[in-house]
C-alpha cells in the first residue's frame, strides 16, 4: 500500500489518501495502517477493483453474520466505513456495493476483499479516539458514545 498524509481544515486532523495494489486485502491493510499511523478514528471511503469479496448481513436472531463469497472481477462502486478501537486493536467497519460484469450489484458488510487492479481510499482522520464496547443485547461491538 502507498499513501500520503494531507493537512485538513476543520475538525479533522488529517486526510490520508491511500492506494492499494494487486493482491492487497482491504480490511487487513486498513488495520495495519491504523496501527502504524496511530489513527484514533477515521471516516473511510473507497473505490476500485477487486477479484474476491466476502459480504455479510448480521442476523439478529442467530446473532451471527450470514456470508456471501464472490470470486470474479468486480468494481467497488461504493465503499464507506470507519475505523475505531476495541481495546488495543483497531476495528475496521466497512460496507460496500460491488458491480459485477453484467452490471448487477451485491452489497453488504465487507468482511474481506482482495484488490485485483487498484483500490483508492480516503481516510478523514479525527484527533479523538473512537472506541467500541460489547453490547450484550445485540451480540455486537458497538460504538461507545456518550
N, C-alpha and C positions, 0 to 999 in steps of 0.2 A: 504494500500500500504506500502511495505517495500522498503527502498532504502539506498544507501550509496554513499558518495561523494568521488571520487578519484582525485588525483592530475594529471594534464595533462601537457605535454610539448608543446611547440609551441605557436600559437596564442590563443589557447583555455585556458580558466581559469580553468575549472574543467570538470570532467566526472561524471555524475550521472548515476548509474545503479539502476533500479527500477524493482520490481516485483509486479504486480497487482494480486489480489486474486479473487476468485469466486464472481461474483456479482458486482465487481467494474466497473464503467463506465469510459472508457478510456479518452475521451476528458475532462470530468469534473475533473478526477484525475490529469491530466496534468495541468489544470488551477489552481487547488488547490496547486499543487507542485510549480508552477511558482510564486504564491503569497507568499507561506510560505518561500521559499528559495530565494526570490527576484532575480529570474533569469532574467537578462537583455535581453538575446537572447539565443536560443539554436537550434541545429540541433537534430532531433528526429528520431530514428529508433526503430522498434519493431517487435516481432513475438510471437505467442502463439495461444490460442484457445478462440473462442467466441461463444455465443449462439444467439446473436442478433446483427444486424448491420443495420444502415441506411446509404446507399451510395447515392451520388448525383452527378449530372452533371449540370454545370451552363449553362443555356440557354441565350445567349446574346440577342436574340430577345425579350424575355419576361422579361429579367433582373431578373430572379429568378432561384432557384435550382429545378431540377426535381429529386425527391427522389425515391429510391427503398428500401423497407424494407424487410430484410430476417430474419426469426426466425427458426434456425436449428443449429445443431452442425457444426462449420466451423473452419478451421485452418487459421490463419493470415499468409499467405505465405510471404507477404512483407508489411511493413508499413514505410513510410517516411514522414517527415514534418519538421515544425519549430515552434518555439514559438517567438512571437513578442508582441508588445503592441499597443493598441488603447486607448489613454488617460491613465486612471488608471487601465485598465483591460487587462489581458493577452489574447492574441489571439492564439489559438492552431489550426494550419493549417496542417491537415493530409490527406494523400492519401493512399489507400491500395488495396491489392489484397487478396481476401479470396478464399479458396479452399473448395468446398462442398464435401459431402460423395462420390459422383460419379466422383470426380476429375475435375469437371467443375469449372470454376472460375467466379467471379464477381469482379468488381473493380470500384473505383471512389473516390470522396472526402468523407472522413469519417465524417459524421455529429454526429453520436452517435454509440457506440458499447459497449456491455456488456460481460465481461470475463466469460467463462464457466469453465475453468480449471486453467490456469495461463496465464499471458502475461508478457514478459520480454521487458524492454525498456532500451535504452541507449541514454542519452542526453549529447551532447557536448555543454558545456555552454561557451558563449563568454562574455567578460567583457563589451562591449559597448551595450547600449540599442538599440534594433531594433524596430522602430515604424512603424505604418501603418497610412495611411490617406485616406479619401474617394476620389474616382475617379468618378466624375460625369458622364463622358462619358460611363463608364462600369457598374456603379452601385455597385462597389465593394470597399472594403478597401484594398488598395494595399500597398506593402512595400514602405516606404518613403526613397528613396535612392537619394544621391546627383546626 
